């Protein structure tokens, strides 16, 4: 099976899908229609890529799940399948986040922090289009989560 490329090898999501960073016009309102269309296009391309990869995994599991005679080969194959399935599970969760982001675009709430209501920012959203918090709010959540884990 050919080796899959990592996100780092692909570059940013924008590069991966042949898109350029959004350049807002002077005095353009945050989350204007052109900006929302830019993010809709990015999210749909990402969603389509994840769905294609999921289909490829199913095909791979069906065609390569032969009974290997050697126990070591069988264990290696099962380990690889397990890793692939865990990856697809993470991507399934990511697909849900993409769907939620697309719904937020339709509702007019995309690009705003769920905690503070502030603008998340174009650069952050281009790097992580499913972001729901500003960088500062996300950092606060992670610090609080870490402190909570440390006290258990």
Secondary structure by P-SEA (a helix, b strand, c coil): ccccccccccccccccccccccccccccccccaaaaaaaaaaaaaaaaaaaaaaaaaaaaaaaaccccccaaaaaaaaaaaaaaaaaaaaaaaaaaaaaaaaaaaaaccccccccccccccaaaaaacccccccaaaaaaaaaaaaaaaaac
